[in-house]
Amino acid sequence: MILDNLAVHKSEKAAQCLKQRGAWFLFLPPFSPDLKPIEQAFAKIKAHLRKAEAQTFGALWRALGDICKLFEPQECWSFLKAAGYASV
């Protein structure tokens, strides 16, 4: 499991949970958004949310649902490749 430095990720409970499942974990260096593929997805989501100009909670959730449908598998794969997690 590759984790950022969010406090909850470094908690003893999180460590126990991962160890019980046989997972190992690696913490990313602080302030390294270039190593987090999710940051590219968040950037796309935020850009589309600004365009949606949702004014209510319901409109926000509908916009998020519509935005999530815009992600294609190949695009998500490219996020992983850009961060260096995929070699092919």
Backbone as JSON Lines, residues from 0, in Angstrom:
{"i":0,"aa":"M","n":[0.85,-1.14,0.0],"ca":[0.0,0.0,0.0],"c":[0.91,1.22,0.0]}
{"i":1,"aa":"I","n":[0.68,2.12,-0.92],"ca":[1.44,3.37,-0.97],"c":[0.56,4.46,-0.38]}
{"i":2,"aa":"L","n":[1.07,5.14,0.63],"ca":[0.28,6.11,1.38],"c":[0.96,7.47,1.42]}
{"i":3,"aa":"D","n":[0.13,8.5,1.51],"ca":[0.7,9.82,1.75],"c":[0.85,9.99,3.26]}
{"i":4,"aa":"N","n":[1.19,11.16,3.69],"ca":[1.51,11.37,5.1],"c":[0.35,11.91,5.92]}
{"i":5,"aa":"L","n":[-0.85,11.65,5.49],"ca":[-2.02,12.02,6.28],"c":[-1.94,11.33,7.63]}
{"i":6,"aa":"A","n":[-2.22,12.05,8.69],"ca":[-2.05,11.52,10.05],"c":[-2.76,10.19,10.25]}
{"i":7,"aa":"V","n":[-3.97,10.05,9.73],"ca":[-4.72,8.81,9.93],"c":[-4.01,7.62,9.27]}
{"i":8,"aa":"H","n":[-3.27,7.86,8.2],"ca":[-2.53,6.78,7.54],"c":[-1.38,6.28,8.4]}
{"i":9,"aa":"K","n":[-0.9,7.13,9.28],"ca":[0.23,6.75,10.13],"c":[-0.2,6.27,11.51]}
{"i":10,"aa":"S","n":[-1.5,6.12,11.71],"ca":[-1.99,5.7,13.02],"c":[-1.69,4.23,13.27]}
{"i":11,"aa":"E","n":[-1.64,3.87,14.52],"ca":[-1.39,2.48,14.91],"c":[-2.52,1.58,14.4]}
{"i":12,"aa":"K","n":[-3.75,2.08,14.43],"ca":[-4.89,1.29,13.97],"c":[-4.76,0.98,12.47]}
{"i":13,"aa":"A","n":[-4.34,1.96,11.69],"ca":[-4.15,1.73,10.25],"c":[-3.05,0.71,10.02]}
{"i":14,"aa":"A","n":[-1.96,0.83,10.76],"ca":[-0.84,-0.12,10.62],"c":[-1.29,-1.54,10.95]}
{"i":15,"aa":"Q","n":[-2.05,-1.7,12.03],"ca":[-2.55,-3.02,12.41],"c":[-3.46,-3.6,11.34]}
{"i":16,"aa":"C","n":[-4.33,-2.77,10.81],"ca":[-5.28,-3.21,9.78],"c":[-4.53,-3.72,8.55]}
{"i":17,"aa":"L","n":[-3.52,-2.99,8.12],"ca":[-2.75,-3.41,6.96],"c":[-1.96,-4.68,7.24]}
{"i":18,"aa":"K","n":[-1.33,-4.75,8.39],"ca":[-0.53,-5.92,8.74],"c":[-1.4,-7.18,8.82]}
{"i":19,"aa":"Q","n":[-2.61,-7.06,9.36],"ca":[-3.51,-8.2,9.48],"c":[-3.87,-8.77,8.11]}
{"i":20,"aa":"R","n":[-3.85,-7.92,7.11],"ca":[-4.2,-8.35,5.76],"c":[-2.97,-8.72,4.93]}
{"i":21,"aa":"G","n":[-1.82,-8.74,5.58],"ca":[-0.6,-9.12,4.89],"c":[-0.04,-8.05,3.96]}
{"i":22,"aa":"A","n":[-0.51,-6.84,4.12],"ca":[-0.05,-5.75,3.26],"c":[1.21,-5.11,3.84]}
{"i":23,"aa":"W","n":[2.02,-4.6,2.97],"ca":[3.15,-3.78,3.41],"c":[2.85,-2.36,2.97]}
{"i":24,"aa":"F","n":[3.47,-1.42,3.56],"ca":[3.17,-0.05,3.18],"c":[4.42,0.8,3.06]}
{"i":25,"aa":"L","n":[4.31,1.76,2.17],"ca":[5.39,2.68,1.86],"c":[4.82,4.09,1.91]}
{"i":26,"aa":"F","n":[5.46,4.95,2.67],"ca":[4.99,6.33,2.76],"c":[5.71,7.2,1.74]}
{"i":27,"aa":"L","n":[4.94,8.0,1.03],"ca":[5.51,8.93,0.06],"c":[6.23,10.06,0.79]}
{"i":28,"aa":"P","n":[7.17,10.7,0.12],"ca":[7.8,11.87,0.74],"c":[6.77,12.98,0.93]}
{"i":29,"aa":"P","n":[6.95,13.82,1.93],"ca":[6.03,14.94,2.13],"c":[6.02,15.85,0.89]}
{"i":30,"aa":"F","n":[4.88,16.45,0.65],"ca":[4.72,17.43,-0.43],"c":[5.17,16.87,-1.78]}
{"i":31,"aa":"S","n":[4.59,15.73,-2.16],"ca":[4.96,15.09,-3.43],"c":[3.73,14.77,-4.27]}
{"i":32,"aa":"P","n":[2.95,15.78,-4.68],"ca":[1.75,15.51,-5.46],"c":[2.05,14.83,-6.8]}
{"i":33,"aa":"D","n":[3.27,15.0,-7.3],"ca":[3.65,14.36,-8.56],"c":[3.69,12.84,-8.44]}
{"i":34,"aa":"L","n":[3.75,12.32,-7.23],"ca":[3.77,10.87,-7.01],"c":[2.39,10.32,-6.65]}
{"i":35,"aa":"K","n":[1.38,11.16,-6.67],"ca":[0.02,10.74,-6.3],"c":[-0.9,10.85,-7.51]}
{"i":36,"aa":"P","n":[-1.2,9.74,-8.17],"ca":[-2.08,9.79,-9.34],"c":[-3.44,10.42,-9.05]}
{"i":37,"aa":"I","n":[-3.91,10.3,-7.84],"ca":[-5.23,10.84,-7.5],"c":[-5.27,12.35,-7.64]}
{"i":38,"aa":"E","n":[-4.12,13.0,-7.53],"ca":[-4.07,14.46,-7.65],"c":[-4.51,14.91,-9.04]}
{"i":39,"aa":"Q","n":[-4.17,14.14,-10.07],"ca":[-4.61,14.49,-11.42],"c":[-6.13,14.34,-11.54]}
{"i":40,"aa":"A","n":[-6.66,13.32,-10.93],"ca":[-8.11,13.13,-10.94],"c":[-8.8,14.26,-10.18]}
{"i":41,"aa":"F","n":[-8.26,14.62,-9.02],"ca":[-8.84,15.73,-8.26],"c":[-8.83,17.02,-9.07]}
{"i":42,"aa":"A","n":[-7.76,17.27,-9.8],"ca":[-7.67,18.49,-10.61],"c":[-8.78,18.52,-11.66]}
{"i":43,"aa":"K","n":[-9.03,17.38,-12.3],"ca":[-10.09,17.3,-13.3],"c":[-11.46,17.52,-12.65]}
{"i":44,"aa":"I","n":[-11.67,16.87,-11.51],"ca":[-12.95,17.02,-10.81],"c":[-13.18,18.47,-10.43]}
{"i":45,"aa":"K","n":[-12.17,19.12,-9.85],"ca":[-12.32,20.51,-9.41],"c":[-12.59,21.44,-10.59]}
{"i":46,"aa":"A","n":[-11.92,21.22,-11.72],"ca":[-12.13,22.06,-12.89],"c":[-13.58,21.94,-13.38]}
{"i":47,"aa":"H","n":[-14.08,20.72,-13.43],"ca":[-15.47,20.51,-13.88],"c":[-16.47,21.04,-12.86]}
{"i":48,"aa":"L","n":[-16.16,20.93,-11.58],"ca":[-17.06,21.47,-10.56],"c":[-17.17,22.98,-10.66]}
{"i":49,"aa":"R","n":[-16.06,23.64,-10.95],"ca":[-16.12,25.1,-11.12],"c":[-17.03,25.46,-12.28]}
{"i":50,"aa":"K","n":[-16.95,24.7,-13.37],"ca":[-17.8,24.96,-14.54],"c":[-19.26,24.67,-14.23]}
{"i":51,"aa":"A","n":[-19.52,23.68,-13.4],"ca":[-20.9,23.29,-13.08],"c":[-21.61,24.35,-12.26]}
{"i":52,"aa":"E","n":[-20.88,25.11,-11.48],"ca":[-21.45,26.17,-10.65],"c":[-22.65,25.69,-9.82]}
{"i":53,"aa":"A","n":[-22.53,24.54,-9.23],"ca":[-23.6,23.98,-8.4],"c":[-23.87,24.9,-7.22]}
{"i":54,"aa":"Q","n":[-25.14,25.2,-6.98],"ca":[-25.53,26.13,-5.92],"c":[-26.18,25.45,-4.72]}
{"i":55,"aa":"T","n":[-26.5,24.18,-4.86],"ca":[-27.11,23.45,-3.76],"c":[-26.34,22.14,-3.54]}
{"i":56,"aa":"F","n":[-26.57,21.56,-2.38],"ca":[-25.92,20.29,-2.07],"c":[-26.32,19.22,-3.08]}
{"i":57,"aa":"G","n":[-27.6,19.17,-3.41],"ca":[-28.08,18.19,-4.38],"c":[-27.44,18.39,-5.75]}
{"i":58,"aa":"A","n":[-27.34,19.63,-6.17],"ca":[-26.71,19.93,-7.46],"c":[-25.24,19.54,-7.46]}
{"i":59,"aa":"L","n":[-24.59,19.74,-6.32],"ca":[-23.19,19.36,-6.2],"c":[-23.02,17.85,-6.37]}
{"i":60,"aa":"W","n":[-23.87,17.07,-5.7],"ca":[-23.78,15.61,-5.81],"c":[-24.09,15.13,-7.22]}
{"i":61,"aa":"R","n":[-25.07,15.75,-7.86],"ca":[-25.38,15.37,-9.25],"c":[-24.2,15.69,-10.16]}
{"i":62,"aa":"A","n":[-23.6,16.86,-9.96],"ca":[-22.44,17.25,-10.77],"c":[-21.29,16.28,-10.56]}
{"i":63,"aa":"L","n":[-21.04,15.9,-9.31],"ca":[-19.97,14.93,-9.04],"c":[-20.22,13.6,-9.74]}
{"i":64,"aa":"G","n":[-21.46,13.14,-9.69],"ca":[-21.81,11.9,-10.38],"c":[-21.57,11.99,-11.87]}
{"i":65,"aa":"D","n":[-21.97,13.11,-12.46],"ca":[-21.76,13.31,-13.9],"c":[-20.27,13.39,-14.23]}
{"i":66,"aa":"I","n":[-19.51,14.06,-13.39],"ca":[-18.07,14.21,-13.62],"c":[-17.37,12.86,-13.53]}
{"i":67,"aa":"C","n":[-17.74,12.05,-12.57],"ca":[-17.09,10.74,-12.42],"c":[-17.29,9.87,-13.66]}
{"i":68,"aa":"K","n":[-18.4,10.06,-14.35],"ca":[-18.66,9.3,-15.58],"c":[-17.73,9.71,-16.72]}
{"i":69,"aa":"L","n":[-17.06,10.86,-16.58],"ca":[-16.16,11.34,-17.62],"c":[-14.8,10.63,-17.62]}
{"i":70,"aa":"F","n":[-14.48,9.94,-16.55],"ca":[-13.18,9.27,-16.45],"c":[-13.21,7.96,-17.23]}
{"i":71,"aa":"E","n":[-12.31,7.86,-18.18],"ca":[-12.16,6.63,-18.98],"c":[-11.03,5.8,-18.39]}
{"i":72,"aa":"P","n":[-11.1,4.48,-18.51],"ca":[-10.03,3.64,-17.97],"c":[-8.64,4.03,-18.48]}
{"i":73,"aa":"Q","n":[-8.54,4.35,-19.76],"ca":[-7.24,4.71,-20.32],"c":[-6.69,5.99,-19.68]}
{"i":74,"aa":"E","n":[-7.56,6.92,-19.38],"ca":[-7.13,8.15,-18.72],"c":[-6.61,7.86,-17.31]}
{"i":75,"aa":"C","n":[-7.3,7.01,-16.59],"ca":[-6.85,6.65,-15.24],"c":[-5.51,5.92,-15.31]}
{"i":76,"aa":"W","n":[-5.35,5.07,-16.31],"ca":[-4.08,4.38,-16.49],"c":[-2.96,5.39,-16.76]}
{"i":77,"aa":"S","n":[-3.27,6.43,-17.52],"ca":[-2.25,7.44,-17.81],"c":[-1.84,8.2,-16.55]}
{"i":78,"aa":"F","n":[-2.76,8.36,-15.6],"ca":[-2.41,9.0,-14.32],"c":[-1.36,8.15,-13.59]}
{"i":79,"aa":"L","n":[-1.57,6.83,-13.61],"ca":[-0.62,5.92,-12.96],"c":[0.74,5.96,-13.65]}
{"i":80,"aa":"K","n":[0.72,5.95,-14.97],"ca":[1.98,5.99,-15.71],"c":[2.73,7.3,-15.45]}
{"i":81,"aa":"A","n":[2.02,8.42,-15.43],"ca":[2.66,9.72,-15.22],"c":[3.33,9.8,-13.85]}
{"i":82,"aa":"A","n":[2.77,9.09,-12.87],"ca":[3.35,9.1,-11.52],"c":[4.45,8.05,-11.36]}
{"i":83,"aa":"G","n":[4.68,7.26,-12.42],"ca":[5.75,6.27,-12.38],"c":[5.36,4.93,-11.8]}
{"i":84,"aa":"Y","n":[4.05,4.66,-11.68],"ca":[3.6,3.39,-11.1],"c":[3.37,2.3,-12.13]}
{"i":85,"aa":"A","n":[3.45,2.64,-13.4],"ca":[3.23,1.64,-14.45],"c":[4.32,1.8,-15.49]}
{"i":86,"aa":"S","n":[4.89,0.71,-15.92],"ca":[5.99,0.79,-16.88],"c":[5.58,0.5,-18.31]}
{"i":87,"aa":"V","n":[4.35,0.04,-18.51],"ca":[3.91,-0.3,-19.86],"c":[2.85,0.67,-20.31]}
